[in-house]
Amino acid sequence: MIENSNQSSNEEDNLAMAALAAGDDDALAAIIKRWQGPITSFLYRTVGEYDTALDLSQEVFVRLYRNRRAYKTGGKFSSYLFMIASNLAKNHFRWKSRHPECHLDSEWGKGVAGDGVSHVDPGAHLERSEKGVQLQQALLSVPEKLRIPVILFYYEDYSHTEIAKILKCSRKSVETRIYRARQILKPLIEAIE
């Protein structure tokens, strides 16, 4: 039953991409509506900063729109979308390593817009519990090259083969990265429990 649901969702996404490539810009709204949450959630887990995850998720859809005519409908649409998100996360880490920040970061402004209206973000639920914060910190302590496959496998339910396609590496490389990440995370998670 789940496979049929995924298959029909993939067909809907492929039809939306075909419509987008044909000039129907409204098709992008349907794609964004369906995928904004999962992509932002993936990026939040990957980069650990909600505002950055939001910016990167918007860039995912900008890139999708720019490449709308180059998209091939034969593959799994979600893999294509997560590949874009993964590449943007890698670019973000590369840029961040070359441009160290020195900023004044205060906790009081998080989650409140400039207009004084409180906005709820997907990470708010996770941050409410101390254990959730500790788990997120443990995940962020894993090197980015190992973190992305772990998030795709455990949080997004991708198979090793699908992750290999997203990351453009071998299946064995994905297995090794997940194994190494688990070795790093194991003592950290035991300490939390």
N, C-alpha and C positions, 0 to 999 in steps of 0.2 A: 504494500500500500504506500509506504513512504517513497519507494522508488518511483512509482507512478506520479506521485506529487512532485518529486524532484524533476522528473522527466517533463511533466507539463509545465512546470515553472521554467525550465530551461527552454522549452519551445516558446513560451510567452516572451522570454527575454530575447531569444533569437528573432522572433517576429518584431519585437519592439526595436531591435537594432537594425533590422531591414527597413523598417519604417523611418527610423532616424536617418539612415543612409540615403533614403529616397527624399528626404527633405521635411519630414514630419517632426518638427522640433518638440511637439507635445509628447512624443514617445519617450523623450529623455526624462520628463517629469514622472512617468510611470516607473522607469528604471530607478530613478533616484528614490522614489517613495518606497520601493521594494528593498533597495540595497543600502540606503543611507545608514540605517541603524547597524546592520552587521559589519559594514566597512568601518564605521567610526569606532565600534566596539573593538574590532581587530586592531586598528591603529592605536587606540587608547592602551590596550594591553601591550602593544609593541613599544610605543614611545614613552608611555607613562605620564603624559601630559594631555589633559583634555582639550585645551585650546589648540595645541599643535595637532592633535588627532582630528579635530574639526577642520582645521585648515587643510590638512593633508587629504581628508575625505572629500572635501570640495574639489581639490586638485585632481583626485581620481576621476571625478565626473567631467571635469574640464578636458582631461586627456582622453577620456572615452569619447566625448563629443568631437574632439579634434581628429580622432582616428576612426570615426564612425564608418567611413567608406572602406577602410582597410580590414575591418573585422570579418573574420571567416566564421560562418554559422555552423560549421561542422563540429566544433569542440564544445566543451562545457563553459557556458557563459560565466558562471561564478568563478571558475578557475582563472579565466581571463581578467576578471575584475580584481581578484585577490592578487594576481601577478602584478597588476598596475600598482595596487596599494603596497605590496611588498617592496617593489622597486622604489617607490616614493619614500618609504620608511628607511630603506638603505641609503638613499640619497640624503635624507635628513640627518642620519647618523654621520655620514661622511662630512656633510657641511658643518655639523655641530663640532666635530673633532678638529676641523680647520679654523673654526671661529669660536673660540671659548668665550663664554658670556660672563659678564660681571654685572649683576643686576640686583636691585633691591626687591626682594620677593616677600610680600607680606600675605599672611593667611586671611586677613579680614576681607580682602576683595574677591576671594575666590567664590564663584557661584553667584555673584551679584553683578548685574549689568550696570553700566554707567547711569542708567535711568532709575536705579534703585530697585528695580524689579528682580526678584530672585528667579534664577533659571535652574532647572533640574537637569543634570547631565547623567549619562548612563553610568558613569563611574561613581555617582553619589551613593548609590546603594552599597557598592563595594566598600566605599570609604567609611560608611557608618559603623562597620564592625572593625574592631581592632585586628582581629584575625585576618580579615580581608585585606586590610592595609599591609599587614606583615607578609601575606602571601603575594601581594602585588610587588612589594619591595624585593622579595626573594626572586620573583620572576624577572624583575628589572636588573638584578645583579648578574643574571646570566648574559654572556656576550650576545650581542644582536644576531650574529650568524647562527647561534644555537637557539635563541629565543623565538625567532619567527617560525621555524618548523614545529616547535612545541606548541605554540599558540594555534597554528593551523591544525595540528593533530588533535589536541585535547579540547580546545574551545570551539573550533570551527568544524570538527569532525571530518577532516579530509584524510584520505588514505595516503600511505607513503608514496604511491605512484602519482597521485594528484599533486601532492606537495612537490615532488620532483619536477613535474611539469611547470608548476607555478614558479619555483626557484631556479628553473633551468639547470638542474644538476641530476646526478644519478639517484636511483632509488636507494642504493647502498649508502650514499652520502647522507641522505635524509635520515636513514636508520641510525647512522653513526652520530649525527648531530643530536637527534632526540636522545640517544643513549647517553651522550656526554652531558647534555643538559640535565637529564634525570640524575646523573651522578653528582652534579653541582647542587641541584635542588634538594636532594634527599636529606642531607644533614640540616639544611635550612628549614625544611618543612617539619622534620622531627623536633627541632628546637621550638617551633611555634606550637606544636601539639603538646 
